[in-house]
Amino acid sequence: MRIHGSYELAKNLLHKKLALRAENRHLDIRREVNFQMGALIDSYWEQYGSRKKSQDREKAVLEGIRGSLGHLFVREVDGAAVERWYRSLTEEKNWPRALPFATSTSCTT
């Protein structure tokens, strides 16, 4: 990296970069994800989904997800968005709603 300025400025910038690296803060972890779920679905399909034996069923599931969540950015898809998608899917198909966690039952022998 070239610094246009004094030697002291270059030295200070070098020390700052070395300190960030030593503290493991040199990576931009807070960088926002700026692509849509549709692009993520396409990437998944190309890398994994198209090679599966169950690719017909996989394609149908991915198209269902794309229809509901494909326009959203990846950072916007959280548990609530997935829950809304799943709720609309079960209501549309008239399926019984599954419990989020298995209920414990007691067994007596």
C-alpha positions as CSV (number, residue, x, y, z in Angstrom):
1,M,0.0,0.0,0.0
2,R,1.3,3.4,-0.9
3,I,0.7,6.4,1.4
4,H,1.0,9.9,0.0
5,G,2.1,11.9,3.0
6,S,4.7,11.9,5.6
7,Y,6.7,9.0,6.9
8,E,5.0,9.4,10.3
9,L,1.5,9.1,8.7
10,A,2.6,5.9,6.9
11,K,4.1,4.5,10.1
12,N,0.9,5.3,12.1
13,L,-1.3,3.6,9.5
14,L,0.9,0.5,9.5
15,H,0.7,0.3,13.3
16,K,-3.1,0.7,13.2
17,K,-3.4,-2.1,10.6
18,L,-1.1,-4.4,12.6
19,A,-3.1,-3.7,15.8
20,L,-6.4,-4.6,14.0
21,R,-4.9,-7.8,12.7
22,A,-3.5,-8.7,16.1
23,E,-7.0,-8.2,17.6
24,N,-8.5,-10.2,14.8
25,R,-10.6,-7.3,13.7
26,H,-9.1,-6.9,10.3
27,L,-11.8,-8.9,8.6
28,D,-15.0,-6.9,7.8
29,I,-17.4,-9.2,9.6
30,R,-20.2,-6.7,9.8
31,R,-20.4,-6.5,6.0
32,E,-24.0,-6.8,4.9
33,V,-25.2,-9.5,2.6
34,N,-26.7,-7.8,-0.4
35,F,-28.2,-10.5,-2.5
36,Q,-31.6,-11.9,-2.6
37,M,-32.9,-15.3,-1.6
38,G,-33.6,-16.1,-5.2
39,A,-29.9,-15.9,-6.0
40,L,-29.1,-18.1,-3.0
41,I,-31.7,-20.6,-4.2
42,D,-30.2,-20.6,-7.7
43,S,-26.7,-21.1,-6.3
44,Y,-27.9,-24.0,-4.1
45,W,-29.6,-25.6,-7.0
46,E,-26.6,-25.4,-9.2
47,Q,-24.2,-26.8,-6.6
48,Y,-26.3,-29.4,-4.8
49,G,-30.0,-29.7,-5.6
50,S,-29.6,-30.7,-9.3
51,R,-27.3,-33.6,-8.3
52,K,-29.7,-35.2,-5.9
53,K,-31.7,-38.3,-6.7
54,S,-34.8,-36.5,-5.3
55,Q,-34.2,-33.4,-7.5
56,D,-37.9,-33.3,-8.7
57,R,-39.2,-33.0,-5.1
58,E,-36.3,-30.6,-4.3
59,K,-37.1,-28.4,-7.2
60,A,-40.8,-28.1,-6.2
61,V,-39.8,-27.2,-2.6
62,L,-37.3,-24.6,-3.8
63,E,-39.9,-23.0,-6.1
64,G,-42.3,-22.8,-3.2
65,I,-39.7,-21.0,-1.1
66,R,-38.8,-18.8,-4.1
67,G,-42.4,-17.7,-4.5
68,S,-42.7,-16.5,-0.9
69,L,-39.2,-15.5,0.1
70,G,-37.3,-15.1,-3.2
71,H,-37.8,-11.3,-3.4
72,L,-36.3,-10.8,0.1
73,F,-32.7,-10.1,0.9
74,V,-30.9,-12.9,2.7
75,R,-30.4,-10.6,5.8
76,E,-34.2,-10.1,6.0
77,V,-35.0,-13.8,6.2
78,D,-35.3,-14.6,9.9
79,G,-37.2,-17.2,11.9
80,A,-40.4,-15.1,11.8
81,A,-40.3,-15.0,7.9
82,V,-39.8,-18.7,7.7
83,E,-42.6,-19.3,10.2
84,R,-44.9,-17.1,8.1
85,W,-43.9,-19.1,5.0
86,Y,-44.5,-22.4,6.7
87,R,-47.9,-21.2,8.2
88,S,-49.1,-20.1,4.8
89,L,-47.9,-23.4,3.2
90,T,-49.8,-25.5,5.8
91,E,-52.9,-23.4,5.4
92,E,-52.8,-23.5,1.7
93,K,-52.3,-27.3,1.6
94,N,-54.8,-27.8,4.5
95,W,-52.2,-29.8,6.4
96,P,-52.4,-30.2,10.2
97,R,-49.9,-27.9,11.8
98,A,-46.9,-29.7,13.3
99,L,-45.8,-28.7,16.8
100,P,-42.5,-26.8,16.9
101,F,-41.1,-29.1,19.6
102,A,-42.0,-32.7,20.4
103,T,-44.1,-33.0,23.5
104,S,-42.9,-35.3,26.2
105,T,-45.1,-38.2,27.1
106,S,-44.6,-40.3,30.1
107,C,-44.3,-44.1,29.7
108,T,-45.2,-46.5,32.3
109,T,-44.1,-50.0,32.1
